[in-house]
Amino acid sequence: MKRTLVKSAPELWELADDLARMEAWMAGVVGTSQSVSVEVTDRQPERMLAWRTSGVQAGDARIALELAAEGWGTSVSIVAQHSRPDSGDVDTVLEQLLDELGSPARRPFTRS
């Protein structure tokens, strides 16, 4: 699955390279409502991030995210390998993941 997001690679990297977020995304891929322990298998800052399940409780699954500058934004490619019988559910999870990465960052208003 691939989409161009109107954010820089550093902005997207900051969001993606977060253990709690990776565990939540993996939970969606394996089909559970609880966070799933993960192990990062490849990390190339602002370019590539891959992780997999690290416990047997969730089965065997892997997610890989690639970032590349494209026009006014960043091309984000994401793939998941999993053992779920219905891959349509995983496609929905990946679409939601891209939506989350592409949503505007909300920062609290501060006075100088």
C-alpha positions as CSV (number, residue, x, y, z in Angstrom):
1,M,0.0,0.0,0.0
2,K,1.4,3.4,-0.9
3,R,0.3,7.0,-0.4
4,T,2.0,10.4,-0.6
5,L,1.5,12.4,2.5
6,V,2.1,16.2,2.9
7,K,4.6,15.9,5.6
8,S,8.4,15.7,5.7
9,A,10.2,12.5,6.2
10,P,11.5,13.7,9.6
11,E,7.9,14.5,10.8
12,L,6.7,11.0,9.7
13,W,9.8,9.3,11.2
14,E,9.1,11.0,14.6
15,L,5.6,9.5,14.5
16,A,6.5,6.0,13.2
17,D,9.6,5.4,15.3
18,D,7.6,5.0,18.5
19,L,7.5,1.6,20.2
20,A,4.0,2.1,21.7
21,R,2.7,3.1,18.3
22,M,4.4,0.1,16.6
23,E,2.8,-2.2,19.2
24,A,-0.6,-0.8,18.6
25,W,-0.4,-1.0,14.8
26,M,0.8,-4.6,15.1
27,A,-2.2,-5.4,17.3
28,G,-4.4,-4.2,14.4
29,V,-2.5,-6.4,12.0
30,V,-2.8,-9.6,14.1
31,G,-6.4,-8.8,15.0
32,T,-6.3,-8.2,18.8
33,S,-7.3,-5.3,20.9
34,Q,-4.2,-5.5,23.2
35,S,-0.8,-4.2,22.3
36,V,1.5,-6.8,20.8
37,S,5.2,-6.9,21.8
38,V,7.4,-6.1,18.8
39,E,11.0,-6.2,17.8
40,V,12.5,-3.7,15.4
41,T,14.3,-5.6,12.6
42,D,15.4,-2.8,10.4
43,R,15.9,0.9,11.2
44,Q,17.3,3.4,8.7
45,P,16.3,6.8,10.1
46,E,13.9,8.8,7.9
47,R,14.0,6.0,5.2
48,M,13.0,2.5,6.5
49,L,11.5,1.0,9.6
50,A,10.5,-2.7,10.0
51,W,9.3,-4.6,13.0
52,R,7.8,-8.0,13.8
53,T,6.0,-9.7,16.6
54,S,8.3,-10.8,19.3
55,G,6.0,-13.1,21.3
56,V,4.3,-16.3,20.3
57,Q,1.0,-15.1,21.7
58,A,0.3,-13.0,18.6
59,G,1.5,-15.3,15.9
60,D,4.0,-14.3,13.3
61,A,3.6,-10.9,11.6
62,R,5.8,-8.2,10.2
63,I,5.3,-4.6,9.1
64,A,7.7,-2.6,6.9
65,L,7.4,1.2,6.3
66,E,9.4,3.0,3.7
67,L,9.7,6.8,3.3
68,A,10.9,8.7,0.2
69,A,10.7,12.4,-0.7
70,E,8.2,13.0,-3.5
71,G,7.1,16.4,-4.7
72,W,5.6,18.4,-1.9
73,G,5.5,15.5,0.6
74,T,6.8,12.1,1.3
75,S,5.8,8.8,-0.3
76,V,5.0,6.3,2.3
77,S,4.9,2.6,1.4
78,I,3.7,0.0,4.0
79,V,3.5,-3.7,3.7
80,A,2.4,-6.3,6.3
81,Q,3.1,-10.0,6.3
82,H,0.7,-12.0,8.6
83,S,-1.1,-15.2,9.1
84,R,-4.7,-13.9,9.3
85,P,-7.1,-15.6,7.0
86,D,-8.8,-12.4,5.9
87,S,-6.3,-10.0,4.4
88,G,-9.1,-7.3,3.8
89,D,-9.0,-6.6,7.6
90,V,-5.3,-6.0,7.4
91,D,-5.7,-3.7,4.4
92,T,-8.2,-1.6,6.5
93,V,-5.6,-1.4,9.4
94,L,-2.9,-0.2,7.0
95,E,-5.2,2.4,5.5
96,Q,-6.0,3.6,9.1
97,L,-2.3,3.7,9.8
98,L,-1.6,5.9,6.8
99,D,-4.5,8.1,7.8
100,E,-3.0,8.5,11.3
101,L,0.4,9.4,9.9
102,G,-1.1,11.9,7.5
103,S,-3.4,13.6,9.9
104,P,-2.4,17.2,10.9
105,A,-0.3,17.3,14.1
106,R,-2.2,19.2,16.8
107,R,0.1,21.1,19.1
108,P,-1.1,23.0,22.1
109,F,-1.2,26.7,21.9
110,T,1.4,28.5,23.9
111,R,2.0,32.2,24.6
112,S,5.4,33.7,24.3
